[in-house]
Amino acid sequence: MKMNFTARQMKVYDSVIQTAEKKLAKFDKFFGDEAEMDITFSMPNGLEMVEITIRSQGMVFRAEEAAETFANAID
């Protein structure tokens, strides 16, 4: 699965991206190689938000979560 990372109006450290890649790699068993995952990091209202969108075979799966840290939001 191809993963695209985006940060909105902020800088995301490589350690956060590596953690996200590791945790989100579990979705590979559900989606084929043609699937594409967009991961967006942002900080609205002081919370750290992660938005995940997966596109596969004409279907779109989307989730978003805000927490005190990006790692908690990804979990």
Short mmCIF file of the C-alpha atoms (twelve columns), coordinates in Angstrom:
data_MODEL
# 
_entry.id   MODEL 
# 
loop_
_atom_site.group_PDB 
_atom_site.id 
_atom_site.type_symbol 
_atom_site.label_atom_id 
_atom_site.label_alt_id 
_atom_site.label_comp_id 
_atom_site.label_asym_id 
_atom_site.label_seq_id 
_atom_site.Cartn_x 
_atom_site.Cartn_y 
_atom_site.Cartn_z 
_atom_site.pdbx_PDB_model_num 
ATOM 1  C CA . MET A 1  0.000   0.000  0.000  1 
ATOM 2  C CA . LYS A 2  1.249   3.441  -0.872 1 
ATOM 3  C CA . MET A 3  1.306   5.915  2.035  1 
ATOM 4  C CA . ASN A 4  1.236   9.693  1.525  1 
ATOM 5  C CA . PHE A 5  2.027   11.913 4.517  1 
ATOM 6  C CA . THR A 6  0.915   15.544 4.763  1 
ATOM 7  C CA . ALA A 7  1.360   18.099 7.539  1 
ATOM 8  C CA . ARG A 8  -0.919  21.124 7.642  1 
ATOM 9  C CA . GLN A 9  0.823   24.325 8.751  1 
ATOM 10 C CA . MET A 10 3.348   22.457 10.902 1 
ATOM 11 C CA . LYS A 11 6.430   20.230 10.866 1 
ATOM 12 C CA . VAL A 12 6.100   16.531 11.712 1 
ATOM 13 C CA . TYR A 13 9.176   14.761 13.052 1 
ATOM 14 C CA . ASP A 14 10.503  11.643 11.344 1 
ATOM 15 C CA . SER A 15 9.915   9.608  14.505 1 
ATOM 16 C CA . VAL A 16 6.168   10.343 14.298 1 
ATOM 17 C CA . ILE A 17 6.100   9.301  10.645 1 
ATOM 18 C CA . GLN A 18 7.991   6.090  11.411 1 
ATOM 19 C CA . THR A 19 5.571   5.272  14.224 1 
ATOM 20 C CA . ALA A 20 2.610   5.885  11.911 1 
ATOM 21 C CA . GLU A 21 4.124   3.712  9.173  1 
ATOM 22 C CA . LYS A 22 4.679   0.867  11.621 1 
ATOM 23 C CA . LYS A 23 1.184   0.986  13.115 1 
ATOM 24 C CA . LEU A 24 -0.648  1.539  9.823  1 
ATOM 25 C CA . ALA A 25 1.262   -1.200 7.974  1 
ATOM 26 C CA . LYS A 26 -1.204  -3.624 9.553  1 
ATOM 27 C CA . PHE A 27 -3.784  -2.501 6.976  1 
ATOM 28 C CA . ASP A 28 -1.730  -4.119 4.194  1 
ATOM 29 C CA . LYS A 29 -3.357  -7.482 4.881  1 
ATOM 30 C CA . PHE A 30 -6.824  -5.991 4.201  1 
ATOM 31 C CA . PHE A 31 -5.992  -3.979 1.088  1 
ATOM 32 C CA . GLY A 32 -3.948  -4.874 -1.983 1 
ATOM 33 C CA . ASP A 33 -0.900  -3.140 -3.414 1 
ATOM 34 C CA . GLU A 34 -3.087  -0.793 -5.473 1 
ATOM 35 C CA . ALA A 35 -4.575  0.813  -2.342 1 
ATOM 36 C CA . GLU A 36 -3.492  4.310  -1.382 1 
ATOM 37 C CA . MET A 37 -3.457  5.761  2.139  1 
ATOM 38 C CA . ASP A 38 -3.363  9.502  2.852  1 
ATOM 39 C CA . ILE A 39 -2.289  10.460 6.376  1 
ATOM 40 C CA . THR A 40 -2.702  14.113 7.369  1 
ATOM 41 C CA . PHE A 41 -1.332  15.636 10.571 1 
ATOM 42 C CA . SER A 42 -2.662  18.925 11.960 1 
ATOM 43 C CA . MET A 43 -3.001  20.805 15.264 1 
ATOM 44 C CA . PRO A 44 -6.393  22.512 15.532 1 
ATOM 45 C CA . ASN A 45 -7.214  24.050 18.904 1 
ATOM 46 C CA . GLY A 46 -4.023  22.748 20.521 1 
ATOM 47 C CA . LEU A 47 -4.860  19.079 19.979 1 
ATOM 48 C CA . GLU A 48 -2.879  16.854 17.639 1 
ATOM 49 C CA . MET A 49 -5.141  15.427 14.931 1 
ATOM 50 C CA . VAL A 50 -4.545  12.559 12.516 1 
ATOM 51 C CA . GLU A 51 -6.802  12.033 9.491  1 
ATOM 52 C CA . ILE A 52 -6.497  8.778  7.534  1 
ATOM 53 C CA . THR A 53 -8.120  8.142  4.164  1 
ATOM 54 C CA . ILE A 54 -7.750  4.830  2.313  1 
ATOM 55 C CA . ARG A 55 -8.798  4.485  -1.318 1 
ATOM 56 C CA . SER A 56 -9.108  0.968  -2.696 1 
ATOM 57 C CA . GLN A 57 -11.141 -0.528 -5.552 1 
ATOM 58 C CA . GLY A 58 -13.450 2.480  -5.831 1 
ATOM 59 C CA . MET A 59 -14.197 2.568  -2.107 1 
ATOM 60 C CA . VAL A 60 -13.101 5.209  0.409  1 
ATOM 61 C CA . PHE A 61 -12.458 4.521  4.102  1 
ATOM 62 C CA . ARG A 62 -11.869 7.517  6.368  1 
ATOM 63 C CA . ALA A 63 -11.101 8.100  10.029 1 
ATOM 64 C CA . GLU A 64 -9.928  11.032 12.118 1 
ATOM 65 C CA . GLU A 65 -8.946  11.366 15.729 1 
ATOM 66 C CA . ALA A 66 -7.585  14.132 17.951 1 
ATOM 67 C CA . ALA A 67 -5.549  13.506 21.090 1 
ATOM 68 C CA . GLU A 68 -2.768  15.024 23.170 1 
ATOM 69 C CA . THR A 69 -0.093  13.304 21.027 1 
ATOM 70 C CA . PHE A 70 -0.001  11.993 17.472 1 
ATOM 71 C CA . ALA A 71 0.873   8.502  18.742 1 
ATOM 72 C CA . ASN A 72 -2.298  8.436  20.858 1 
ATOM 73 C CA . ALA A 73 -4.379  9.707  17.942 1 
ATOM 74 C CA . ILE A 74 -3.023  6.967  15.667 1 
ATOM 75 C CA . ASP A 75 -3.813  4.279  18.247 1 
# 
